[in-house]
């Protein structure tokens, strides 16, 4: 027997859980945005994957992802991201999940961030990535407790005024 799952209808498993499939958002091309928001994430989601390709920013404040329940959570994040290069850079983040610490504005980032529900409204993240213009690699991890059910994800710069100048971003969730 063959079952095709396209994400539009859930499939009930033997344990009674409903699996809705892997759902992909719509990729956003970056040019001069200070942030990109993905909203309307369903309440049953337990994992969100954020994918960046060719991402760069206008300044050097760093790039992060924020999540939220009804509004974006801007505090209470625990974690860090390491920029692995000749002189390593480790940056703690308290206002979002970090993708890069203090990058050079010309850095071109590629990578995958996985944000997973560990229990209740607490979410953990991991990020791995690299840069194509320099021999840099990135690794990060952390957690945040939300006030309610996660329903949104935002890609932004740390200072909120630098712009995302190139590349694309998309999400998948399940």
Secondary structure, 3 states (H helix, E strand, C coil): CCCCCCCCCCEECCCCCEECCCEECCCEECCCECEEEEECCCCCCCEEEEEEEEEEECCCCCEEEEEECCCECCCCCEEEEEEECCCCEEEECCCCEEEECCCCCCCCEEEEEEEEEEECCEEEEEEEEEECCCCCEEEEEEEEECCCCCCEEEEEECCCCCCEEEEEEEEEEC
